[in-house]
């Protein structure tokens, strides 16, 4: 079958190890099902795999991709849940210390077909496009958990999204606005700030700018470059949810601010199957259309990866199969 896979790894030139070609058909284990994919989505996780982070070299070649949507063998239209729990694990799979994402241990979704545990598929809402369905499994699920599970904000609250433009940040803006939150967003790029307003942000600001008032929660995937700004932007008792560090780890933790103003700092990673099912229903019921940067045929995946690795990215890159 046709697939997009990591054949080699390079920290300096990750796309040099990207290949598009034939790979073996999936062999589902007992309790697993095969999904014939219609679409898949790109994430920075795929670039990290090509750099050699999180994917052991002895597992190469590895089919990439965490996001996907398609049909099961019995004809159900489904969205693939990317978090695979270890055998015998009970409870929230994101808390399983031996959990993996698709494309780390098991082949991923950038292929004609993928094998996943039966519990790792959720129904695709009727009427949701295949392209939008392919956006939800990773970035949008991460954003949903950040906002509604870990920040636990209520309608009317003010939240700050750091670094508008990427898949998680655009999802945070769209989900927050649809839920009745006042969403503020930051970006170094004037064009991305304007597009965040179009997606529902109430106001946008230059990265690091002083805000008109402090916010109830900060949602951050940037890390070091905005950490001090995030801490300083919170009301006493506010919550900083961190789900990434694309600019690295902060050199200062700002502990005095955190304990004196009784701030909560909450780590967040992906989301569980139940959250993905609720996310899909929420997106469908509210008529939310996830921001898509660009779409590419599976055979032209390299162009999508080049877009993902560039500076102009805004929203999700989607592959059509």
N, C-alpha and C positions, 0 to 999 in steps of 0.2 A: 504494500500500500504506500501511497505518497505520504511523506512526513517531513517535518522540519526538526532537525536534531543537532545537538552539540556533538561534533566529531572530535574536536580538539578544544583546548582551553588556553586563554592568554589574558593575563591581567592588563596588558597594555593595548592589545588589539582584539577585543572579544569577538568581533564579527568575523575575524579570520577563521574561527572554528565552526561557523554556522554553515550547515549543509541542508539542501532540499533534495530529497531523493527517496528511493525505495527503502522501506524498513519492514521487518516481519509483522504479520498480523498479530493482534493481541491474543493471548491465551488466558481466558478468564479462569480464576480459581473457583472452588466451590463457594457459593454465596455471592459471587460477583456477576456482573452483567456487562454486555458489550453495547456501547453507544456509537451509532453512526453519526458523526458530527456534521453539523451544518455550518457552524461558525466557531471560532475560538478567539481569545483575546490575548494581547501581549501585556506583560508586566515587567517592571525592572528586575523582578526575580529571575526572569529569563536571561537578562544581561549578566546578572551576578553568577548564574550557572555557567555561562560562557567564560566568565573571568576565573572560574575555579572556586567560587565561594558557595558552600552548601551542597555541592555536587562532587562526590568523590570521583577522581579520574578513572578508577577501575570500573566505574559504571558506564563509561562511554562505549559506544555512542548512546546518547539518551535523547529520546523524543521530548521536546520542550513543551511548555504550556500548562497553565493551571486553570484557565477559564475555558469553558466550552458549553455548547448547547447542541442537542440533536435528538435522535429517536432511538429508543431501546428496541431490542429484538421483537418485542410484542407490540410495537407501534406507538408507545407513549412518547409524547414530546416533553423533554426534560432539560433541566439545567444541571450541570455536573458540579458537585461540591468537591473542592480540591483537597480538603484536609482528610488524610487517611489515618485512622487510629490504628494502634498496634493490636494484634490478635488478643481477644479477651478483655480489652479495655471497656469499661462501663462509665457512663457519665459524659461530661463535656469533653469532646475530643481535642479541643484547643489546649486543655490542661494535661494531656497525656505527654509525659516526657519523651516518649518514643514515637510520637506522631511524625508524619512526614507530609509534605505537599506532593501532589502529582508532579512528576519530572525530577524528583529527588531520588526516590527508590523505585517507583513504578513509572512506566512511560506516561508522558503527558498528553495534552489535548490537541497539539498541532499536528494532526494526522487525520486520515479518513475515518479511523475508528479508535476507540480507547476502551480499555477494560477497567471497571471500578467496582468497589463493593456495592451491592444492591442498595444499601442505605445512603450511598453517596450520590443519589439522584433525587431531585425534587421536581415537582410538576412545573412546566413552563406555563404561565398564565395564558389563557386563550387570547389571541389578538396581539400579544407582545411579539415584536419582530425578532428574528433570529439574531440580528446584529445587536440589539439592545440586550437580549438574553445573555449574550457572550460577555457583556460588561460586568456582570453581577458577582461572579464567584470569588473574586479576590479583592480588587480595589474597593468596589461598592460594599462588599460584605465587611471589609475592614472599617470603612467609614460608618456603616450602620452600627457596628459594635462600639466604636469610639463615641458616637453621639448618644445613642439610646441606652446602651448597657453601662458603659464606663463613665461617661460624663453625666448621665442620668438627668439631662436638662429637661425643663418643662416648656411648653409653648409660652412665648413672651420673653424668654431669657435671651441674653445677648451672648453670642459665641464668636470667637475669633479663629479663622482658618488661616494658618500660616502657609505661604507659598502656593497661592492659587495657580493652577495650570496642570498639574499632574492628575492621574486618575483618581487617587484618594481625595485630593483637595477639591476637585470639581464635584465629586460625589458628595462630599460634606456640604458644599454650598447648596446643591440641588436638594438633598435630603433635608437639610436644616430649614431651608425656605419653605419646603412643602409641609413641614411639621409645625409651622408657625413660630419659628425662632427668628430673631433678628441676627442675621449673619453678616459679619464683617470679614473681609479677606485682605491679605497682603500679597504683594508681588513686586519684584524689582522692575517688571516689564509693564509699561503703560497699556499696551494692547491686551495683555492678559487681565489686567485690572478691569478694563472695559468689558471684556467678555464675561468676567465673573459677575458683573452687574447684570448682564443679559440673562445669566443663569439664575438670578434671584438674590444675589448679595445686596444688602441694604446700603452698604458703603464699602469702599476699598481704600487702601492706604499703601504708601511706599513701605517696603520692608524696613522695620525698625522705627517707623514714625510714631510719634507720641499720639495716643488715641484720645478722642474727646472725653471718654470716661472709661473706667475699668470694666471688664467683662466677667460674666459668670463662669465661662469655661474657655480654654484655649485648646485647639486641636492641632497637633503638630506632627509632621513627618520629616521635618528638616533637621532638627537637632542643634548642633553647636552654633550655627549662624544666627539663630533666633532665640536661643534658650533664655538669655537674660531678659530679652524683650517679652517673651511669653510669661515668665514669672512676674515681672513688673506690671503686666497688663491685667492681672487678676484682681478681683475684689477679695477682701478678706473672706476666707472660707471657700474660695473658688477652686476649680479643678483644672489641672493641666493633664491632658491625655496625650501620651507620646506613643507613636506607633512606627517610628522609623528615625533614622539619623543620616539622611543623604549627604549632609555637610559634615558628618563626623560627630563624635561624642563631645559634649561641652567640657571645657577645661575647668570651669567653676560650676558648682552645684547650686549656688545661691541659697545655702541652707539657712542662713539667718532670716531671709525673707520667708522661706517656706515654713519654718516653725513659728516665727513671730506672728505671721498673718494666718496661720493655721490653714495653709494651702494643702490640697491633695494632689499628689503626683501619681498618676495611674498608668501603668504599662498596658498596652493593648496589642494583640496579635490576631489577625484574621477574625473568624467567627465560627459558630457551630452550625450544624445542619438546620436546627430549628430557626436560628436567626436568618439563614439564607431563605428559608421558606417564607418567613414573615417579610423579609426585604422584598422578595419577588411580588408578594401580594400588595405591599405598600406602593411599590413603583407602578404596578398595574392599576390599582384603584385610584391613585392620584394623577394618573396620566403623565408621569414623569418620563421624559425621554433622555436617557443618559447621553452626556456630551461625547461625541465620537470625533476624534481628531481626523482619522482617515480609515478607509477600508482597502484591503488588498486581497487578491486571490492567494490561496494557499501556496501555489507554485511561485508566487512573487513575494514571499515572506521577507526576503532580504530588504526590500524597500520599506516594509513596515518596521523592521528592526532599526534601519537607519533613521527613520522618523522618531522612534522611541528614544534613540540615543542622542538626538539633537536638542537644540535649545528652544525650538519653536513649538514643542509638543503642547497641546491643550486638549485634554480629555483622553479617551481610550483609542488605541489602535486595534482594529478588528480584522481578522482573516476570514474570508468566505471560502467554504469548501465545496 
